[in-house]
Amino acid sequence: MNISVSVFVFALVLCLVLGGLLGYFFAQSRALRSPARNAQELAAVQSTAAAATARAERLTEENNSLIDRAKSDQDILRALAPLAQQLDSMNRRVQGMQETQAAQRSQLHEQLDSAAITQREFAKETHSLRTALTSNSARGTWGEVELRRIVEAAGMLPHVDFSEQQATSQVSTAGSASRPDVTVHLPGGFHLAIDAKVPLSALLRAQDITGEDSAARAARDGLLKEHAKAVRSHINELAKRNYPADFPGSPYLTVMFMPAESLLSEALKADPALLEDALAAGIAPTSPSSLLALLRSVATVWSSAKVTEEAQEIMMLGRTLVSRLNTVAGHLDSLGTSLQRSVAAYNKTVASIESRLLVTARSFESIDAPLATPQELSSEKAQVRQFTAGGLAVGGSSESADRSE
């Protein structure tokens, strides 16, 4: 608004100056020059004045346009004031979000760094485990530990439901007594041998091959067949040991436990006839899931056998209790009979005293002393109750035998 007024004032002053100069030059030209020349100059001055007037009018229009534009800008600014406030609020929110995102990115970087450290440690531990599993002794220890864990998970108790490293009459190739890893005790004095085997070398080498071309697949298939061959070798070895021969009457079966599901599944893929041949030899290859199901079944059989045994013991105790109750009832019958005889003898004695002894004693009238007369027991007070409930007697021979106790 101030800029428009300044432009207008400047244009007005310029017009006044131009007008004064034109008047001055016009007066001078009239006084000093010829009329023709003055006419020319007058025309030039008029042309210049017309141009100045047009310029002044144009400046006036531009000034008015600037005034209108300033008013319009003020209206726009007033209309945009709430929007500016909203933009300012949105700017503050965006800044807050940027700060939050920066903090979250920092936390994410920390978590990614921690995950990377954990992954490196996991890879290191995995490499250590893989290196350890290349040792036959380490694999054997892993199989035995996994076998014990599954046996305990099935709810079986050591030295009650199973025994570890129980020696048999079989002799190994080293000349020592053959010992299955776990001997499961079955109801009725029967047993079931379980031996852990971990054929893992060929399978680990097969898993190292990651390619999908024909050469990689052929190499992988060859290693898997080698793995199946190793499993079959363990089956033949257990069949030669013949653990069931040491447990007469027990199932003709030896369980070969492999501590990973892939050990059995990959062998069966490479050699589909492996399972049928193993069962024909009396060997049952099992994985952790199938062994757990087998041991849970054995634990259930043990529970049923214990319930049956306890029921038989309760039945025997019940028979013994009834027999002894019969003995006590016989003793009570004898006691009641004796009491009845004692009461009858007492009443007879009282009757004899009254009818004979007291009659003679009253003949001594000179003796001034009262004579006590014993009272006879009434039949109601002296009545002995008999057992009315039957069923206690179980037989004459057993009853007579028990009454001597």
C-alpha positions in Angstrom: 0.0 0.0 0.0 2.8 2.5 0.8 4.6 1.6 -2.4 1.5 2.5 -4.4 1.2 6.0 -2.8 4.9 6.7 -3.4 4.6 5.9 -7.1 1.5 8.1 -7.4 3.2 11.1 -5.7 6.3 10.6 -7.9 4.2 10.6 -11.0 2.3 13.8 -9.9 5.6 15.6 -9.2 7.0 14.5 -12.5 3.9 15.9 -14.3 4.2 19.3 -12.5 7.9 19.6 -13.4 7.3 18.7 -17.0 4.5 21.2 -17.2 6.7 23.9 -15.7 9.5 23.2 -18.0 7.2 23.3 -21.0 5.8 26.6 -20.0 9.2 28.0 -19.4 10.5 26.9 -22.8 7.4 28.1 -24.5 7.8 31.5 -23.0 11.4 31.7 -24.0 10.7 30.5 -27.5 8.1 33.1 -28.0 10.3 35.9 -26.8 13.5 35.0 -28.7 12.7 33.1 -31.8 10.7 33.6 -35.0 7.0 32.6 -35.1 7.7 29.7 -37.4 10.3 28.3 -35.2 8.2 28.9 -32.2 5.3 27.0 -33.8 7.6 24.0 -34.5 8.9 24.1 -30.9 5.4 24.5 -29.6 4.3 21.4 -31.5 7.3 19.5 -30.2 6.5 20.7 -26.7 2.8 19.8 -27.1 3.9 16.4 -28.3 6.2 15.9 -25.4 3.5 17.1 -23.0 1.0 14.7 -24.6 3.4 11.9 -24.1 4.1 13.0 -20.5 0.3 13.2 -19.9 -0.2 9.7 -21.4 2.7 8.4 -19.3 1.2 10.1 -16.2 -2.2 8.5 -17.0 -0.5 5.1 -17.5 1.3 5.6 -14.2 -2.0 6.5 -12.5 -3.6 3.4 -13.9 -0.7 1.2 -12.8 -0.9 2.9 -9.4 -4.6 2.1 -9.1 -3.9 -1.4 -10.3 -1.3 -1.8 -7.6 -3.7 -0.4 -5.0 -6.3 -3.0 -6.1 -3.7 -5.7 -6.1 -2.6 -4.8 -2.6 -6.2 -4.9 -1.4 -6.6 -8.3 -3.1 -3.3 -9.5 -1.5 -4.5 -8.4 1.9 -7.7 -10.3 1.4 -5.8 -13.4 0.3 -3.5 -13.1 3.3 -6.4 -12.8 5.6 -8.0 -15.9 3.9 -4.7 -17.8 4.1 -4.0 -17.0 7.8 -5.8 -20.1 9.1 -4.1 -22.2 6.5 -0.8 -20.8 7.6 -1.5 -21.8 11.1 -2.5 -25.3 10.0 0.7 -25.5 7.9 2.7 -24.4 10.9 1.1 -27.0 13.1 1.6 -29.6 10.4 5.3 -28.5 10.1 5.7 -29.1 13.9 4.1 -32.5 13.6 6.3 -33.4 10.7 9.3 -32.4 12.6 8.1 -34.5 15.6 7.6 -37.4 13.2 11.0 -37.0 11.7 12.5 -37.0 15.2 10.5 -40.1 16.1 11.6 -41.8 12.9 15.2 -40.9 13.6 15.0 -42.5 17.0 13.2 -45.5 15.6 15.9 -45.8 12.9 18.5 -45.6 15.5 16.8 -48.4 17.5 16.4 -50.4 14.3 20.1 -50.1 13.6 20.9 -51.2 17.1 18.6 -54.2 16.7 20.0 -55.1 13.3 23.5 -54.9 14.8 22.5 -57.1 17.6 20.8 -59.5 15.2 23.9 -59.6 13.1 26.1 -60.3 16.1 23.6 -63.1 17.2 23.6 -64.5 13.7 27.4 -64.6 13.6 27.5 -66.3 17.0 24.8 -68.7 15.8 26.8 -69.5 12.7 29.8 -70.0 14.8 28.0 -72.3 17.1 26.4 -74.1 14.2 29.8 -74.6 12.6 31.1 -75.9 16.0 28.2 -78.3 16.2 28.7 -79.4 12.7 32.4 -80.0 13.4 31.5 -81.9 16.5 29.0 -84.1 14.7 31.7 -85.3 12.3 33.2 -87.2 15.3 31.7 -90.7 15.8 32.0 -90.5 19.6 30.2 -87.1 19.6 27.4 -88.4 17.4 27.0 -91.4 19.6 26.8 -89.2 22.7 24.2 -87.1 21.0 22.1 -90.1 20.1 22.2 -91.5 23.7 21.3 -88.1 25.2 18.4 -87.7 22.8 17.2 -91.2 23.5 17.2 -90.7 27.3 15.3 -87.4 26.9 12.6 -89.1 24.8 12.3 -92.0 27.3 11.9 -89.6 30.2 9.4 -87.5 28.1 7.3 -90.7 27.8 6.9 -90.7 31.6 9.1 -93.7 32.2 11.2 -94.0 35.4 14.8 -95.1 35.4 15.5 -98.5 37.0 11.8 -99.1 37.1 10.5 -98.9 33.6 13.9 -99.0 31.8 17.6 -99.6 32.4 20.6 -98.0 30.7 23.6 -99.9 29.4 22.4 -103.2 30.8 24.9 -106.0 29.9 23.7 -109.0 28.0 25.3 -112.4 27.3 26.2 -111.2 23.8 29.8 -110.4 23.1 30.8 -107.5 20.8 33.5 -107.5 18.2 35.8 -105.9 20.7 35.4 -108.8 23.1 33.3 -107.0 25.7 29.8 -107.7 26.8 27.2 -106.2 24.4 25.1 -103.4 26.0 22.0 -101.9 24.4 21.7 -98.2 25.1 18.3 -98.7 26.8 16.5 -101.8 27.9 12.7 -101.2 28.3 11.0 -103.4 30.9 7.6 -104.7 29.9 4.9 -106.1 32.2 5.3 -109.8 32.9 9.1 -109.8 33.1 9.6 -109.1 29.4 12.1 -106.6 27.9 12.7 -104.6 24.7 16.2 -103.4 23.6 16.8 -99.9 22.1 20.1 -98.9 20.5 20.8 -95.4 19.2 22.6 -95.0 15.8 23.6 -91.7 14.1 24.6 -92.3 10.5 25.3 -88.6 9.6 28.4 -88.2 7.5 27.0 -88.8 4.0 23.8 -86.8 4.8 25.9 -83.7 5.9 27.9 -83.8 2.7 24.6 -84.1 0.7 23.2 -81.0 2.5 26.3 -79.0 1.6 25.5 -79.3 -2.1 23.2 -76.3 -2.9 23.1 -76.4 -6.7 20.1 -77.4 -8.7 21.7 -78.5 -12.0 21.9 -82.1 -13.1 25.4 -82.6 -11.8 24.5 -81.3 -8.3 21.4 -83.5 -8.2 23.3 -86.5 -9.2 26.0 -85.9 -6.6 23.3 -85.4 -4.0 21.5 -88.5 -4.9 24.7 -90.5 -4.7 25.4 -89.2 -1.2 21.8 -90.0 -0.1 22.2 -93.6 -1.4 25.5 -93.8 0.6 23.5 -92.6 3.6 20.9 -95.3 3.1 23.7 -97.8 2.8 25.1 -96.7 6.1 21.6 -97.1 7.7 21.3 -100.6 6.3 24.7 -101.4 7.7 23.6 -100.5 11.2 20.5 -102.6 10.8 22.5 -105.6 9.8 24.9 -105.1 12.8 21.9 -105.0 15.2 20.4 -108.1 13.6 23.7 -109.9 14.3 23.7 -108.9 17.9 20.3 -110.6 18.4 19.3 -108.8 21.6 15.9 -110.6 21.9 17.8 -113.9 22.4 18.8 -112.7 25.8 15.2 -112.0 26.8 13.2 -115.3 26.5 9.5 -114.7 25.9 10.1 -111.1 25.0 9.0 -109.6 21.6 11.5 -110.6 18.8 12.2 -107.0 18.1 15.1 -104.5 18.5 14.5 -100.8 18.2 17.1 -98.8 16.3 16.7 -95.1 17.3 17.9 -92.3 15.1 17.8 -88.9 16.8 16.6 -86.8 13.8 13.6 -87.3 11.6 15.6 -86.6 8.4 18.0 -89.5 9.1 15.2 -92.0 8.6 13.1 -90.2 6.0 16.1 -89.5 3.6 17.3 -93.1 3.9 13.8 -94.4 3.0 13.6 -92.0 0.0 16.9 -93.3 -1.3 16.1 -97.0 -0.5 12.3 -97.7 -0.3 12.9 -101.4 0.6 14.9 -100.5 3.7 12.1 -100.5 6.2 10.6 -103.8 5.0 14.0 -105.5 5.1 14.7 -104.1 8.6 11.4 -105.4 10.0 12.0 -108.8 8.4 15.3 -108.9 10.3 13.6 -108.0 13.6 14.8 -104.4 13.6 12.5 -101.4 13.9 14.1 -98.1 12.7 12.5 -95.2 14.6 12.7 -91.5 14.7 12.0 -89.3 17.8 8.3 -89.0 17.1 7.7 -92.7 16.5 9.8 -93.8 19.4 7.9 -91.4 21.7 4.6 -93.0 20.5 6.0 -96.5 21.2 7.2 -95.6 24.7 3.9 -93.8 25.5 2.1 -97.1 24.6 4.5 -99.1 26.9 3.9 -96.6 29.7 0.1 -97.0 29.2 0.4 -100.8 29.4 2.5 -100.4 32.6 -0.3 -98.2 34.1 -3.0 -100.7 33.2 -0.9 -103.6 34.6 -0.3 -101.7 37.9 -4.0 -100.9 38.2 -4.8 -104.7 37.7 -2.2 -105.7 40.2 -3.5 -103.2 42.8 -7.1 -104.4 42.1 -6.0 -108.0 42.8 -4.2 -106.9 46.0 -7.4 -105.1 47.1 -9.4 -108.2 46.4 -7.1 -110.4 48.5 -7.2 -107.9 51.3 -11.0 -107.9 51.2 -11.1 -111.7 51.4 -8.6 -111.6 54.3 -10.7 -109.0 56.1 -13.9 -111.0 55.7 -12.2 -114.1 57.0 -11.0 -112.3 60.0 -14.4 -110.8 60.7 -15.8 -114.3 60.7 -13.2 -115.3 63.3 -14.1 -112.3 65.5 -17.8 -113.1 65.1 -17.1 -116.7 66.3 -15.2 -115.4 69.3 -18.1 -113.1 70.2 -20.6 -116.0 69.8 -18.5 -118.1 72.3 -18.3 -115.1 74.7 -22.1 -114.6 74.5 -22.7 -118.3 75.2 -20.4 -118.1 78.2 -22.1 -115.0 79.5 -25.5 -116.7 79.2 -24.2 -119.7 81.1 -22.7 -117.4 83.8 -26.1 -115.6 84.2 -27.9 -118.9 84.5 -25.5 -120.2 87.1 -25.8 -116.9 89.0 -29.6 -117.1 89.0 -29.4 -120.8 90.2 -27.1 -119.8 93.0 -29.4 -117.0 94.1 -32.4 -119.3 94.0 -30.5 -121.9 96.1 -29.5 -119.3 98.7 -33.1 -118.0 99.0 -34.7 -121.4 99.2 -32.2 -123.2 101.3 -29.5 -121.1 102.9 -31.6 -118.2 104.1 -34.4 -120.3 105.5 -31.9 -122.1 107.7 -30.3 -118.8 108.7 -33.6 -117.3 109.8 -33.9 -120.0 112.4 -31.4 -118.2 114.6 -33.9 -115.6 115.8 -31.7 -114.7 118.8 -29.1 -113.1 116.4 -30.2 -109.6 115.9 -28.6 -108.9 112.5 -30.1 -108.3 109.1 -29.6 -110.8 106.4 -28.7 -109.5 102.9 -30.7 -111.1 100.1 -28.9 -111.2 96.7 -31.1 -110.1 93.8 -31.7 -112.3 90.9 -30.7 -110.9 87.5 -33.7 -110.1 85.3 -33.9 -111.7 81.9 -34.0 -108.3 80.2 -30.7 -107.1 81.8 -29.0 -110.4 81.5 -30.0 -110.9 77.8 -27.0 -111.3 75.4 -27.6 -109.9 71.9 -27.1 -112.2 69.0 -25.7 -111.3 65.5 -28.7 -110.8 63.2 -26.8 -109.9 60.0 -25.7 -113.0 58.1 -23.0 -113.4 55.5 -20.0 -113.4 57.8 -19.5 -117.2 57.8 -17.6 -118.3 54.7 -17.3 -122.0 55.4 -16.8 -124.4 58.3 -13.3 -125.3 57.5 -12.0 -121.8 57.0 -13.9 -120.5 60.0 -12.6 -123.2 62.3 -9.1 -122.6 61.1 -9.4 -118.8 61.6 -10.9 -119.2 65.1 -7.6 -120.6 66.3 -5.9 -117.2 65.6 
